[in-house]
Amino acid sequence: MTKSQECYKIDNVHFQYGKNKVIEDICVNLAGGKFYGLIGPNGCGKTTLIDLLVKNKRPSSGKVSLFGLPLKRYTQKRMARKVALVPQNFYINFAFTVEEIVLMGRHPHIAKFSALTSQDRQLVETAIQSADIESLRKKYITALSGGERQRGIFARALAQDTPVLLLDEATSNLDIKHTLNTLDMIAFQVKSQKKTVIADFHDLNLPAHYCDYLLFMKEGALVIHGPTEEVLKEE
């Protein structure tokens, strides 16, 4: 795999809280332009691994690189131009409208004291339409249901327009219709825009259908990884 093809390189990564080991010796290179599914039982370290990939946490040892550059070299703004995260839970106590939340996705791309460009506004409009939240745009995010709020956060990540998208059980609050519509849209972007998506799942049916490549974790370790058809076998 050449540097130009490589998206993430995870090199002997460990992470622990005190003496509690959460991630143990993960080594894997992830090429760009694929839909990755991160699977495994509760508490196996999936969310922690995603936090390490988005630089919300730092490894206790080992190194994570993105596009050939160690994550420690990325500023917060530069990171936000490369990676968008849709978390499982999103809490905010301020009464921003849904439209204002989606507009926040453009902040990493806007110079200080500069206004939104027509391109910024077009990306926001496209994200709102793609996430099916046109009817919610003027409502306060604090007044929405969990599923509606999740769609708003999806739209913010789409407006961020990054080459990498991380999803931490991001469809857990969505009904089946919006889950399938969202994953259809994301899978289309992987194929049409060569976007790299890494998503963790509990349900095996969804990654079996949508993902190109699976990473199976157990007790903090990466047990097996490979193309979906090679990982999802009876054994």
C-alpha positions as CSV (number, residue, x, y, z in Angstrom):
1,M,0.0,0.0,0.0
2,T,1.5,3.3,-1.0
3,K,1.4,6.5,1.0
4,S,-1.1,8.0,-1.4
5,Q,-3.5,5.0,-1.0
6,E,-3.1,4.8,2.8
7,C,-5.7,6.6,5.0
8,Y,-5.0,5.4,8.5
9,K,-2.0,3.6,9.8
10,I,-2.5,2.1,13.3
11,D,0.9,1.0,14.6
12,N,1.2,-1.1,17.9
13,V,-1.5,1.0,19.6
14,H,-2.4,0.5,23.2
15,F,-4.7,2.5,25.4
16,Q,-5.6,2.1,29.1
17,Y,-7.3,3.9,31.9
18,G,-5.0,3.5,34.9
19,K,-4.4,-0.3,35.0
20,N,-7.5,-1.1,32.9
21,K,-6.4,-2.1,29.4
22,V,-9.0,-1.0,26.8
23,I,-7.0,-1.3,23.5
24,E,-4.2,-3.8,23.1
25,D,-1.5,-3.9,20.4
26,I,-3.6,-3.0,17.4
27,C,-1.7,-2.9,14.1
28,V,-3.6,-2.3,10.8
29,N,-3.3,-0.1,7.7
30,L,-6.6,1.2,6.2
31,A,-6.6,2.2,2.6
32,G,-8.7,5.2,1.5
33,G,-12.0,5.0,-0.4
34,K,-13.6,2.1,1.5
35,F,-16.5,1.5,3.9
36,Y,-15.1,-0.1,7.0
37,G,-17.3,-1.9,9.6
38,L,-16.0,-2.1,13.1
39,I,-17.8,-5.0,14.9
40,G,-17.6,-6.9,18.2
41,P,-19.4,-7.3,21.5
42,N,-20.2,-4.5,24.0
43,G,-17.1,-3.2,25.8
44,C,-14.6,-4.6,23.3
45,G,-13.1,-1.1,22.6
46,K,-14.8,0.0,19.4
47,T,-15.7,3.5,20.6
48,T,-12.3,4.0,22.2
49,L,-10.6,3.1,18.9
50,I,-12.8,5.6,17.1
51,D,-11.9,8.2,19.7
52,L,-8.2,7.5,19.0
53,L,-8.7,7.9,15.3
54,V,-10.4,11.3,15.7
55,K,-7.8,12.4,18.3
56,N,-10.3,12.7,21.1
57,K,-7.9,10.3,23.0
58,R,-4.2,9.7,22.7
59,P,-2.6,6.2,22.7
60,S,-0.9,5.1,25.9
61,S,1.7,3.8,23.5
62,G,2.0,3.3,19.7
63,K,1.2,5.7,16.9
64,V,-1.8,6.6,14.7
65,S,-1.1,8.3,11.4
66,L,-3.5,9.9,8.9
67,F,-2.5,10.3,5.3
68,G,1.1,9.6,6.3
69,L,1.3,12.2,9.1
70,P,1.2,11.3,12.8
71,L,-2.0,12.5,14.5
72,K,0.0,14.4,17.1
73,R,1.1,16.7,14.2
74,Y,-2.5,17.7,13.4
75,T,-3.9,20.9,14.9
76,Q,-7.6,20.7,15.9
77,K,-8.7,22.7,12.9
78,R,-6.6,20.7,10.4
79,M,-8.0,17.5,11.9
80,A,-11.5,18.8,11.4
81,R,-10.8,19.4,7.8
82,K,-9.9,15.8,7.3
83,V,-12.2,13.8,9.6
84,A,-15.8,14.3,10.6
85,L,-17.3,12.3,13.5
86,V,-21.0,11.4,14.1
87,P,-21.1,10.3,17.8
88,Q,-23.6,7.8,19.3
89,N,-24.8,10.5,21.7
90,F,-24.8,14.3,21.1
91,Y,-25.6,16.6,24.0
92,I,-25.9,20.3,23.8
93,N,-27.6,22.6,26.3
94,F,-27.8,25.7,24.1
95,A,-30.9,26.3,22.0
96,F,-29.3,26.4,18.6
97,T,-31.5,25.7,15.6
98,V,-30.8,22.6,13.5
99,E,-29.7,24.9,10.7
100,E,-27.2,26.6,13.0
101,I,-25.9,23.2,14.0
102,V,-25.4,22.1,10.4
103,L,-23.6,25.4,9.6
104,M,-21.1,24.6,12.3
105,G,-19.8,21.9,10.0
106,R,-18.3,24.6,7.8
107,H,-16.4,26.4,10.6
108,P,-13.1,24.4,10.1
109,H,-13.0,25.7,6.5
110,I,-13.7,29.3,7.2
111,A,-10.9,31.8,7.9
112,K,-11.2,33.9,11.1
113,F,-13.6,36.9,10.6
114,S,-14.7,35.6,7.2
115,A,-18.2,35.0,6.1
116,L,-19.8,31.9,4.6
117,T,-19.3,31.7,0.8
118,S,-21.9,30.6,-1.7
119,Q,-20.1,27.2,-1.8
120,D,-20.4,26.9,2.0
121,R,-24.1,27.6,1.9
122,Q,-24.6,25.1,-1.0
123,L,-22.9,22.3,1.0
124,V,-25.1,23.1,4.0
125,E,-28.3,23.0,1.8
126,T,-27.2,19.7,0.2
127,A,-26.5,18.2,3.7
128,I,-29.9,19.3,5.0
129,Q,-31.7,17.7,2.0
130,S,-29.6,14.5,2.2
131,A,-30.4,14.0,5.9
132,D,-34.1,14.7,5.3
133,I,-34.3,17.5,7.9
134,E,-35.7,20.3,5.8
135,S,-38.8,20.4,8.0
136,L,-36.6,20.6,11.2
137,R,-34.2,23.3,10.1
138,K,-35.7,26.1,12.2
139,K,-36.4,23.9,15.3
140,Y,-34.2,24.0,18.3
141,I,-31.9,21.0,18.6
142,T,-32.8,20.7,22.3
143,A,-36.4,20.2,21.4
144,L,-35.9,17.2,19.1
145,S,-36.2,13.5,19.6
146,G,-33.1,11.4,19.7
147,G,-33.5,10.3,16.1
148,E,-34.2,13.8,14.8
149,R,-31.1,15.1,16.7
150,Q,-29.0,12.3,15.2
151,R,-30.0,13.3,11.7
152,G,-29.1,16.9,12.4
153,I,-25.6,15.7,13.5
154,F,-25.3,13.6,10.4
155,A,-26.1,16.7,8.3
156,R,-23.4,18.7,10.2
157,A,-20.8,16.0,9.4
158,L,-21.9,15.9,5.7
159,A,-21.5,19.7,5.5
160,Q,-18.0,19.4,7.0
161,D,-17.2,17.8,3.7
162,T,-14.2,15.7,4.9
163,P,-12.5,12.8,3.1
164,V,-12.9,10.7,6.2
165,L,-16.2,10.1,8.1
166,L,-16.3,8.2,11.5
167,L,-19.6,6.8,12.8
168,D,-19.8,5.7,16.4
169,E,-23.0,3.7,16.5
170,A,-24.4,6.7,14.7
171,T,-27.6,5.0,13.5
172,S,-28.6,3.7,16.9
173,N,-31.3,6.3,17.4
174,L,-32.7,6.2,13.9
175,D,-35.7,4.2,12.7
176,I,-35.2,1.6,10.1
177,K,-36.2,3.9,7.2
178,H,-33.7,6.6,8.1
179,T,-31.0,4.1,9.0
180,L,-31.2,2.5,5.5
181,N,-31.5,5.9,3.7
182,T,-28.5,7.2,5.7
183,L,-26.3,4.2,5.0
184,D,-27.4,4.1,1.3
185,M,-26.2,7.8,1.0
186,I,-22.9,7.1,2.8
187,A,-22.2,4.0,0.7
188,F,-22.9,6.1,-2.5
189,Q,-20.4,8.7,-1.3
190,V,-17.8,6.0,-0.7
191,K,-18.2,4.9,-4.3
192,S,-18.7,8.2,-6.1
193,Q,-16.4,10.5,-4.0
194,K,-13.9,7.9,-2.7
195,K,-14.8,8.9,0.8
196,T,-13.4,6.7,3.6
197,V,-16.0,5.7,6.2
198,I,-15.3,3.8,9.4
199,A,-18.4,2.8,11.4
200,D,-19.0,0.6,14.4
201,F,-22.1,-1.6,14.5
202,H,-23.8,-4.0,16.9
203,D,-26.0,-5.4,14.2
204,L,-24.1,-7.7,11.8
205,N,-26.7,-7.5,9.0
206,L,-26.0,-3.8,8.3
207,P,-22.2,-4.1,7.9
208,A,-22.7,-7.4,6.0
209,H,-24.7,-5.5,3.4
210,Y,-22.9,-2.1,3.3
211,C,-19.2,-2.6,4.3
212,D,-16.3,-3.5,2.0
213,Y,-14.1,-4.5,4.9
214,L,-14.7,-5.6,8.5
215,L,-12.6,-5.3,11.6
216,F,-13.7,-7.7,14.4
217,M,-12.6,-6.7,17.9
218,K,-12.7,-8.7,21.2
219,E,-11.5,-7.6,24.6
220,G,-9.6,-4.6,23.2
221,A,-7.7,-6.6,20.5
222,L,-8.2,-6.8,16.7
223,V,-9.0,-10.5,16.3
224,I,-9.5,-10.7,12.5
225,H,-9.9,-8.2,9.7
226,G,-10.4,-8.4,6.0
227,P,-12.9,-8.1,3.1
228,T,-16.4,-8.6,4.4
229,E,-17.0,-11.9,2.5
230,E,-13.8,-13.4,4.1
231,V,-14.6,-12.3,7.7
232,L,-18.3,-13.2,7.9
233,K,-17.9,-16.9,8.0
234,E,-19.5,-19.4,10.4
235,E,-16.2,-20.1,12.3
